[in-house]
Amino acid sequence: MQRLFSLLLLAAFAHASDSTTPGEITTPFPAITHLAVEWRIEGDDDLDATGEVRFRKSGTAVWQDAAALRRVPAGSSRGTSSVITWTNRLSGTLFDLDPGTTYEIELTLHDPDGGDTTRLIKASTRPEPVAPADAIIRQGTKADLNSVKPGEVLLLADGDYGAVTFNRDGEPGKPIVYRSLSGKAVFSEIGLTNRKWVSLEGLTINGPVRMNGTEHCVVRRCTIRSQYGIKAYRPGMMNACIEDNIITGIQPWKPEIMGAGGNNEGEGIQFTGSGNVIRHNRVEGFRDGISHMEDDGAVAQQCNDILNNDIRSGLDDGIEADFALHNCRILRNRLTNCFVGISSQPGLGGPNYFQHNVMFNIVLSAFKLHRYSQGDVILHNTVIKAGDGLGIYTSEPFDHARIEHNLFIGGKAPEADSYGGYSPGRGRAVDVQRFGDHCRIDHNTYVVVGRSFEGKIGSWTFTGLPGPVFETRGRVAEGPVPFPSDPATVHEPPDFEALHRAVGFDDGEPAPVYGPR
């Protein structure tokens, strides 16, 4: 009898662990057009809980469906200089919302083992970070830079301002704005360290913009020429908006200096911190175009938006989203002539979203999911490169990834050529061999140029689709496609809309605007 009781108790305990206990819901770091949702839970050891989402603008009647929350099991990083942990939760993003708007969000948790519930919360996006209509506008020169008051716009006279460190803060709703209408207010570098609610608009800067410790600062429509463009080292920047800038570095597109070990110093936008919006910039000629910090250089990096940027000649990574905790959104960027397209090395639980990006002439990997990356969501992207269309080469398997509805075009690369000591791959449609048990790879479209079709996912090598386990709804396409047969050459990006029509691929969105508007 005692043994029977013990077995029943163990069975009940196991059942309780599979059921879900809902906890706190938060909406951290609201962005301008996106809202993150974090719903902590306990239990659900079998990972079958789901979180459905509906939303509406406050005061309206019609609900809209949103992407479901992702199931994120508790975990920790591996092989990082300090171990980073994350909690057991459901998590996700509401995409493409209106700025400065309050939303009602209905969250429905379902678990077949028990724990169903529905919660209603409210959250607001940030307003566009612009000067108010009643802002006081002043004319000024270098002598006036540090006498501006909150709520004032200083129109800068043309001239050479040299290296400047600003020491004035704005206030919520009353930013201090330094604006050049002609673009001829020229600085050799700018220091915004520890500033709050300060905006730079239309300036020419022939050196770095330093943003360590800033909050709610803006860099808009500036022209920056420097080995390092915008820098925000620890403690980083919070809730910044970096938009519509042209940022140009010094690195040429040369095979011998490519890769992590190449002689390719320089960062376009390099930062740590949370809640930052980096959109519609043109960034060219750096080691990394737009980059998070890594390891001990990083503070919490969550809810950052990298949107609609035009990135060219990234000798290491076009976009380095390493050490992203959750709900970082890398959307609608165009990357041309980059050694690696987008890096997530590692993602720290996620979900982190890589969606609707287009890439042409990527040398090594379109997506670098190394160092046991967790929680990467890769949807509706287009990749065209010599070598393997989708190649992820790591002995440290990624997991809890979703790779679906993408177009990968690979093909024959120049024989015996290497780039920074690396090969672009043999020209397979896909070569992804080491990953965890919780990954989904399906619905993707593949094209191979200049050689017979072949792919490899895990231990499965295939010469056609659909497949038995992975790519059960994947397909092989053909058609005339632009192809960068010589990665060492500087290429212009193709007409991606025409390409999509040629191969019958629909990325689900109208053509976006890349770079400054």
N, C-alpha and C positions, 0 to 999 in steps of 0.2 A: 504493500500500500504506500509506504514511504517513497519507494522508487517511482511509482506511478505519479504521486504528487509532485515529485521533483521534475519529472519529465513534462508534466502539464505546466509547471511554473516556468520552465525553460522555454517551452513553446509560446507561452503568453508573453514572456519577455522579448523573444525574437519578433513576435507579431507587433508588439509595442514599438520596437525599433524601426520596423518598416513603416509604421504609420507616421504621420507628420503632425508636429505641434507648431502652429504658427506663432511667430514672434513679432518684433518691432518692424515697422515699415518706415523707411526714410527716403527722401528725394535729394541726395547730396549734390551740391554744386550745380544748380540750374544754369544751363547755357542759354544762348540767345534763341536758338531754334530747336533745342533738344532738352528732354527731361529724363534723368535716370531714376529708376526705382530699385530699391534694395529691400527685400523682404527676408528677414532672418527666420530660420526655421530650426527645429530640432527633430531628430529621427530621420525617416525616409532613407534608411540604409540601402534600400534597393533602387533608389534614384528614379522612382517612377512618378513622383509628384509633378504636377504641371501648374502653371500660373497664367491664366487667360487675362487679357487686358482689353478694356474698353475705355473711351475717354470722350469728353465733350467740353466745349468752352463753357465756363460758368455762366448760368443764366440762359442757356440754350437747351433745346429739348432732344436733339438728335444725337445719339451715341454713334461713335465710330470704332471699329475694331482696330487694334494695334498688334504688332508682333508680340507673340507670347514671351513671357519671361523665360530665361534660360536657367536650367537646373545646375547650380554650382556647388559641388561638394566641398567641404572644408579641406584645406590642404596647406602646403608650405612649399617654398622654393627649394631647389636643390642646386648645390654648387655655386651659390652666390656668396658674396663676401660677408653679408649678414643675412640670416634666414628671415624671410618674409612670410607671414601666415595670413590666411583669409578664412572667413567663417562660412558655415553651412547656410545656403540661402537660395532663393530665386531672385534673379536679377535681370534687368533689361532696360531698354531705352524706348521712349516715345520720340519718333523722328519727325522732322520737318514741320515744326509747330510755328505759330506766329510769335514774334517777339513781344515781350511785355504783356503777356496774356495769362490769366488764371484758368486752369483746367481742373475739372473733376475727373478723377481716375478711379474706375471700378476694377478691382483685382479679385479674381476668383481662383482660389486654390482647390485643386482636386487631387486626391490620392486614393486609389482603389483600396488601400489598406486602412484608410481612416484619416480624418483630419480636415474634411472639406469645410471651407468657409469662404465668405465674400466680405471684402472690406472696401470702403469708399474713402478716398483721401483727396486733398486739394494740393496743387503745386502751381507755381508761376514761373514762366520763362523770364529771363532778364530782358530789359528793354534794349533797343539799339543804343550803343554808347556814344551819343552825339550831344553837342552843346544845345541847351534849350533855346527855344525861339527868342526868349527875352534876354539872352546873354548880352553882357556889356562888351562891345567891341572897341578895342583900343589900337592905335598905331604904336609901334615900338621898335627899338633897336637893341643891341647887346646890353646896353645899360639898364634896360627895363626888364630883363629876363627874370630876375628874382624879386620883383616888386609886384607881380601879378596876384590878384586876389581870386578866391573861389568864385566861379561863375563868370569869369572874364575870358575873352578871346583876344590874344595879342597877335595882331597882324604884323609880321616881321618884315622889315625893310630888306631889300637885297643887300648882300654883302657877305664878308668872311667873318664868321663868328668864332672860329677856332674850336678848341676843346672846351666843353661846357658841362658843369655839374649843376643840375637844378636842385633847389632846396625849398620849394614851395609845394604844398599839398592843396588839392581841391577838396570838395566835399561831395557826398552823394547827391546827385541831381545838379551839382554846381562844379563841374570839372574846370580845371585850368587848361586852356587850349593854346598851344603855340603853333601858329599857322603861317605858311608861306603860300601866297596865291600864285606866285610866278615860279616857284621851285628854286629860286636863286638865293635863298638864305642858306648858306653853306657852312657846315660844321665839320671839324676833323674827327670828332667823336662826341658822344653824349652820354652822360651819367644820370640815370634816373633811380639810383639805388635808394630803396626804402620809401619811394614816393607813392602817393595814393591819389587816384582820380586826376591824373595828368595825361594830356593827349598831345602827341606830335603829329602835325598834319602838313604834308606837302614839302617837307624839308629835304635838302640834299646833304647826305652824311658820308664822308669819305673815311670811315672808320667804324668801330663797333658802337652799338647802342646797348648800354649795360642796364639790366632790369632786375638785378638781384633784390629780393625783398619787396617787390612792388605789388600793389593791389589795385585792381580796376584801372590800369593804365592802358593807353591806346597808342599804337603806331599805325598811321593811316596815310596812304598815297605818298610815301616817302621813297626817295631813290637812295639806296645804300650801296656803296662800293667798298669792299673790305675783305680781308682774309677771314674775318669773323664778322657776321652781320649783326644779329640780335642775340644777346647772351643773357641768360637768367640762371645763374648758379645758385646753390643752396644759400638761403632758404627758398629760392625759386621765385616764380611769379604766380599770382593768384587772380583768376577772373580777368585776365588780360584779353584785349582784342588786337590782333595783328592782321591788318587787312589791306589789300590793294597796293602793296608795295612792290617795287622792283629791286631785288637784292642780288648783287653780282659779285662773285668771288674771283679767285685768281688761278684756279686749277684747270689746266687743259685736259681734253679727253685723250689720254694716252694709255695704252694697255700696260706698259711697264710700271705705272704707279697706281694701278687699281688694287682694290681689296683692302682687308683690314690691316695688312702689314705694309701697304704701299706708302710711298712718300707723297701723301695727299692731305696734308693738314688744312683745316679750315671748315667752319660750320656756318650754314646759312642762317638758320634759326635753331638755337640749341637752348633747351630750357628744362627745368623741373618745376613741379607744382601742379595744381588742379584747377579745373574750371576755365581753362584758357581756350579761346577761339582763334584759330589761325586759318584765314581763308582768303582766297583770291589773290595770292601772292605769286609773282614770277621769281623763281629762285634758280640760279645757274652758276656752276663752276666751283663747287665745294666738295669736300670729303663726303659730308652728309647734307642733304638739302634742308630737311626739317627733322629735328632729333630730340628725343627725350635724353635725360641723363641716365647713367647706369650705375649699378652697385652702390657704393658709398656716396656717389655724387647725387643720388636720387632721394628726394623726399617723396611722399605719397603722390603718385601720378594717376589721377582718376578724372573721368568726365572731361577730358580734353577733346576738342574738335579740331581736326585738320581737314579742311574742306576746300575743294575747287581750286587747288593750287596747281600751277604749271611748273614742274620741276625738271631741270635738265642738267646733264653732266654731273651726276653724283658719283664720285669715284669709289665710294664705298656703298652707302645706302641712300636711295632717294628719300625715303621716309623711315626713320628709325623710331619705332614705337615700343622700344624695349622697356621692360619694367613697368608696363601699364597694369594697374590693379584691376579696374573694371570700368565699363562704359566709356572707354575712349573710342571715338568715332572717326575713322579715316575714310572719308567718302568723296567720290567724284574728283579725284586728283588725276592729273595726266603726268606720267613719268616717261621721259625720253632719254636714252643714252645714260643708263645708270647700271652700276655693277650689280647691285641687288635692288630690287624694286622696293619692297616693304619688309622691314625686319620686325619680328616679335620674338625677342631673345632675352628673357622669356616673357610671355604673358603670365600674369600672376592671378590665375583663377578666372578672370574675365566675368562676363563676356566683354570682349573687345572686338569692334566691328571694322571689317575691311570690305567695303562695298562700293560697286559702281566705279572703281578705278580703272583707268586704261593705261597700258604700258607698251612701249615700243623700243626695241633694242635694249633689253635687259641682258646682262652678260651671264651671271651665275644663276641666281634664283629670283623668281618673281616674288616669292614669299619665303622668308627665312624664319622658320619656326624651330629654333634651336634652344638648348639649355632647358629641356623639359617644359617647353611652353604649354600653358594650359588655357583653354577657353577662347580660342580664336574662331571668329565667325567670318568666313570668306565667301561672299556671295556676289554674283552679277558683275564680276570683273572680266576684263579682256587683257590677255597677255600675248604679245608677239615677240618671239626671240629665237635666235639661232641656238641650237642645242635642244635640251629638253624643255618642252612647253611648260610643264609644271615639274620642277625638280626640287625636292627638299632633301638635303643630304646631311644627315645627322645620326650620330650613334646614341643620342640622348632623346628618346622618343617624346614627341608632343602627344597631347591627349585632349579629350573633350573639345575637339575641333569639329566644325561643320564647314565642308568645302563643297559647295553646290551651286549650280546654275551659272557657272563660269565658262568662258571661251578661252581655251589654251591652244596656241599655235606654236609649234616647234618645228625643227627640221635640221637639215644637214648644216653643220658648222664647218669653218675652214679646218682642214686636217692639220694636226700637229700644232695648232695654235693654242697658246695659253695666255691668260690675262691676269697679270699679277701673280702668276704661278698656278692659276686655277683654270679648269676646263669648263666650258659651258654645257657639257654633256654630249651624249652620242646622237641626240636628235630624236629621242623618244617623245611621244605625246605626253607621257607622264612617267616620272620615276620617283616614287614615294614608297620607301620600303620599311621604315621603322616608325611606328606610331602605336598609341595605346588602343585599348579595347572599346573606347567610348567615342570614336570618331565616325563621322558620316561623310562619305565621298560618293556623290551621286549627282545625276541630272546635268553633268558637265558635257560640253561640246569640245571635240578635239579635231585639230587639223595638223597633218604632218606634211612638210614641204621638202622635196628633193630626195626622199628615201621612202622605203616601204613603212607602212604603219606598224608601230609597236608601242606597247606601254607596259609598265610594271607597277602594281600596287601591292604592297606586302610581298608575299611569295608568289603572287599570281602574275605571270607574264601573258600578255594577250595581244592578238593581232586583229581583233574586231570587237565590236560592242553590239548589244548590251552584255553585261557580265552576270555571274551567278550570285555574288555577294556584294561587291562594290560595283558602282556604275550599272545597276540594274535598269536604270533609265538614262544612262549615258549614251552618247551617239558620236559617230565619226562623220565629219563633214568634209566636203571638197569645194573648191571654187578658187577663182583668181584672188590671191591675197598679196598685199605688200609684204616683203620679207627682208629683214636686215641680214643678208648673207655674210656680210663682213662687219662684225661688231666693233672693230677698231675705227670705223668710219663714223663721222658725226652725221646723224640722220635727222630729218624733220619728221614730226609725227604725221601719220596718214589720216585720211578721212575715215574715222571709225564708224560713222553711220553707214557709209557705203560698204565698208567691210562687213558689218553686221548683216546688211541685206544680202550680200554675196554668199554668205555661208548659212543664212537662215537662223541667225541668232538674235534674240530679243533680250536686251538687258533690263527691260521693264521701265525705262525712263526716257523722257525727251533729252535731246542733246544738251549737256550742261555748258556753262561758261567756265573756261579754265583761265586762271590768272586774273590780273586786274580787270575790273569792270569799267 
